[in-house]
Amino acid sequence: MFQTKPIKAHTRKTAEIPEEALSILRKGFFAYLGTAEPGCDPHLTAMFFVWDDESESIYMVSTRKSRKVVNIRRNTRVCVTVDERDPKSPAGNCGVMIQGRAQLVEMEIADNLVMNEFLSKYMHFLGPGYPMGSRIAIQVKPRKISFWMGANFSLWKAHKV
């Protein structure tokens, strides 16, 4: 039998999102978007994403009638996780979990630089001629961020405005 001590998160209330969390968000490849179904059952989807430093938001793109978009129209509270896994040891894993509210952004008004970064990052998967105009952007601005590196957990909360 193994006995372990529970690890408490270190809470940091700062104006800026900690650099350790930003590093994971900037270089991550997949995000997992969690939304709530009408009966509050969770719905989790793997997504391509980009982090935008200027808006301090994570952006994803989806079809307009996808389950996640329908769920967001009903309930904007979402959770997004970006992680990196070490195949040799769980102690090398790191990740970020964002809690916040999603905003659906029509492609016509979505930030062109962010959408170009999205296309550039994933072009070899999406292929030329990917129909961005028929999609909708999902923007999530963090309210709370939990992040971990190995067994070290930290928590960041946005200042209330």
C-alpha positions in Angstrom: 0.0 0.0 0.0 1.2 3.5 -0.9 0.7 6.4 1.3 1.0 9.9 0.0 0.6 13.4 1.4 -2.0 15.5 -0.4 -0.4 18.3 -2.4 -2.0 21.7 -1.9 -2.1 24.2 -4.7 -0.2 27.4 -4.3 -2.6 30.3 -5.0 -1.1 33.4 -6.6 -3.2 36.4 -7.1 -1.3 38.6 -9.5 -2.3 40.9 -12.3 -0.5 38.8 -14.9 -0.9 35.1 -15.8 2.2 33.3 -14.5 4.9 32.7 -17.2 4.9 28.9 -16.5 1.3 28.7 -17.5 1.8 30.9 -20.5 4.7 28.8 -21.8 2.4 25.7 -21.9 -0.4 27.6 -23.6 1.9 29.1 -26.2 3.5 25.8 -27.3 0.6 23.3 -26.7 -0.9 21.5 -29.6 -4.3 20.1 -28.4 -6.8 21.6 -26.0 -9.7 19.8 -24.4 -12.8 21.9 -24.2 -15.4 21.0 -21.6 -19.0 22.2 -21.9 -22.2 21.3 -20.1 -25.1 19.5 -21.7 -28.7 20.6 -20.9 -28.9 18.1 -18.0 -25.5 19.3 -16.8 -23.7 16.2 -18.1 -20.2 17.1 -19.2 -19.2 17.1 -22.9 -15.4 17.0 -23.6 -13.9 17.6 -27.0 -10.3 17.6 -28.3 -9.6 20.9 -30.2 -7.0 22.7 -32.2 -6.3 26.1 -30.5 -4.1 29.1 -30.3 -3.3 31.3 -27.3 -3.3 35.1 -27.9 -1.1 37.1 -25.6 -2.7 40.4 -26.5 -6.2 39.5 -25.5 -5.1 36.9 -22.9 -7.5 34.4 -24.5 -7.5 31.0 -26.0 -9.2 30.6 -29.4 -10.7 27.5 -31.0 -12.7 27.0 -34.2 -15.8 24.9 -34.7 -18.8 24.3 -36.9 -21.7 26.4 -36.0 -24.0 23.5 -35.2 -21.6 21.4 -33.3 -22.7 20.1 -29.9 -20.1 22.2 -28.1 -21.3 25.4 -29.8 -25.0 24.5 -29.0 -23.9 23.9 -25.4 -22.1 27.3 -25.2 -25.1 29.1 -26.6 -27.0 27.8 -23.6 -24.3 28.0 -20.9 -21.1 30.0 -21.5 -19.2 28.5 -18.6 -16.5 26.2 -19.9 -13.2 24.5 -18.9 -10.2 24.1 -21.2 -7.2 21.9 -20.5 -3.9 22.0 -22.4 -1.3 19.5 -21.3 2.0 17.9 -22.2 2.7 14.3 -21.3 6.1 12.8 -20.6 6.1 9.2 -22.0 8.9 8.3 -19.6 7.6 9.6 -16.3 4.4 11.2 -15.0 6.6 13.5 -13.0 7.5 15.2 -16.2 3.9 16.0 -17.1 2.7 19.6 -17.2 -0.6 21.3 -18.0 -2.9 24.2 -17.7 -6.6 24.2 -16.9 -8.6 27.3 -17.7 -12.0 28.1 -16.3 -13.9 30.9 -17.8 -16.7 32.0 -20.1 -16.8 31.3 -23.8 -17.8 33.9 -26.3 -18.8 32.8 -29.8 -17.2 35.1 -32.4 -18.3 35.3 -36.0 -15.4 34.8 -38.4 -16.1 38.2 -40.1 -15.2 40.0 -36.8 -12.6 37.5 -35.4 -9.1 38.9 -35.0 -7.4 38.3 -38.4 -4.0 37.9 -36.8 -5.3 35.2 -34.4 -7.1 33.3 -37.1 -4.0 33.5 -39.4 -1.9 32.1 -36.6 -4.5 29.3 -36.2 -4.3 28.4 -39.9 -0.5 28.6 -39.9 -0.2 26.3 -36.8 -2.5 23.6 -38.2 -2.3 24.0 -42.0 -0.6 20.7 -42.6 -3.7 19.0 -40.9 -6.4 21.2 -42.3 -5.1 21.5 -45.8 -5.4 24.4 -48.2 -8.8 25.8 -48.7 -10.0 25.0 -45.2 -13.5 26.7 -44.9 -12.8 29.1 -42.1 -15.6 31.4 -43.2 -18.3 28.8 -42.5 -16.9 28.2 -39.0 -17.3 30.1 -35.7 -14.5 31.0 -33.3 -14.7 30.2 -29.6 -12.9 32.7 -27.4 -12.3 31.9 -23.8 -10.8 34.5 -21.4 -9.6 32.9 -18.2 -11.2 33.6 -14.9 -9.1 31.0 -13.1 -6.1 29.0 -14.2 -4.7 25.9 -12.5 -1.4 24.7 -13.8 1.0 21.9 -12.9 4.5 20.8 -13.5 5.0 17.2 -12.3 3.5 17.1 -8.8 3.6 20.9 -8.3 0.2 22.5 -8.6 -0.5 26.3 -8.7 -3.6 28.4 -9.1 -4.1 31.8 -10.6 -7.3 33.9 -10.3 -8.1 37.0 -12.3 -8.5 40.3 -10.4 -12.2 41.2 -10.2 -12.9 44.3 -12.1 
